[in-house]
Amino acid sequence: MKPVKVGLCGLGTVGSGTVNVLTRNAAEIAARTGCEVVVEHIGARRDNPHCDTSNMQVSRDIFAVAEDPNVDIVVELIGGCDIAKELVLKAIANGKHVVTANKALIALHGNEIFAAAKEQGVSVCYEAAVAGGIPIIKALREGLAGNKVEWLAGIINGTGNFILTEMRDKGRAFEDVLKEAQELGYAEADPTFDVEGIDAAHKLVILASIAFGIPLQFDKTYTEGITKIAKADVEYAEQLGYRIKHLGIARRQQNGVELRVHPTLIPEKSLIANVHGVMNAVMVEADAVGPTLYYGAGAGAEPTASAVVADIIDLARGIESDADHRVAALGFHADKMMDTAVVSAEQFESAYYLRMSVDDKPGVLSSVAQVISEEGISIEALIQQQPVDGEETVPMIILTNKTIEKNMDAALQKLAQLSSIQGEVVRIRVDSLDA
């Protein structure tokens, strides 16, 4: 077979890692694909000292790569959405296959991009867009293709997991750990996408589409961050036998599919509760295989490059094959995608952790319990601390049984009207990660 020629757009952390992996493992890759895979053209605004591109054509115009007639596969690693989308569509229009690590691009514009690729008879691969070096896309799309996926739950943002791990292990405050995460390069100067759950929501949308055969629907995904998690919540969760993790959860229900990202109390003995630091993990429950767990580095130059290169190898192996016989972008043929409803947040079913500051006087517990009971919610566990000298309020922590979100919202509205509760009631969902 003739060499497969790669055009690489973007030479940052992942771009340089991709060049290094392709160069270092060239013989191994050729043995796996049956042909040589070479970097034909690089488009980047500047060079990167972490990789050697001296023997490669380098342009400062990324679109020159998409227009290069010698390039078979365009690898988009520039990030962002607008220019990246234009670049990818240009490459597709020119009959080139595409590999991308851009989760926002796929989550927001994937439906359009995949349709354009199908029309041109080319493929778009995006393993590196979710969970870095963990091959979760391939596992869902191919390894579990014979299964009906019931639900999946993932720690799919390393920054948030690092923050929550430090808060639990060292008793540190959110703001303190966030500052360190920025200093270590785990979090951006503007950490909004990480700590508010937007990054995780992009990834969850992609996983859910592959798992359930539904279109990408980022705008219907419930998203909540970790900025309101206090040290006290982490400590009380431990006392109750739980740990707080920032999860992306997609689950089949009778009335549709849940798509949600939020902090979650999960049992401390569960495997995913013991994923620490910046590591990622995705747990999948499917009908034939049962529960499976995928764990590894969710970011970094070479872990992410590992996924990029795996996509390049897949394309190189089948580059001369008929487009209709390649694996579909989302695992399901486009005309077989399902129009399944996305469940509204008020219909989510969950148990709940509630923390409130209440007046230290008789009758408060009974009034709180009555309000909760009026909404058909039962209490599973309760912690009420002894008063501290000089303080007029005490913390009360309640763990409820499962209910729908609409009922909990109504209970919280009533609790806010009780004069014996001071300040806002903190609510965190609880999930045992079962059916």
Buried (B, 14 or more C-beta within 10 A) or exposed (E): EEBBBBBBBBBBBBBBBBBBBBBEBBEEBBEBBEBBBBBBBBBBEEBBEBBEBEEBBBBEEBBBBBBBEEBBBBBBBBBEEEBBBEBBBBBBEBEBBBBBBBBBBBBBBBBEBBEBBBEBEBBBBBBBBBBBBBBBBBBBBBBBEEBEBBBBBBBBBBBBBBBBBBBBEEEBEBEBBBEBBBEEEBBEEEBEBBBBBBBBBBBBBBBBBBBBBBBBBBEBBBBBBBBEBEBEBBBBBEEBEBBBBBBBBBBBBEEBBBBBBBBBBBBBEBEBBEBBEBBBBBBBBBEEEEEBEBBBBBBBBBBBBBBBBBBBBBBBBBBEEEEEEBBBBBBBEEEEBEEBEBBBBEEBBBBBBBBBBBBBEEEBBEBBBEBBEEBEBEBBEBEBEEEEEEEEBBBBBBBBEBBBBBBBEBBBEBBEEBEBBEEEBBBBBBBEBEE
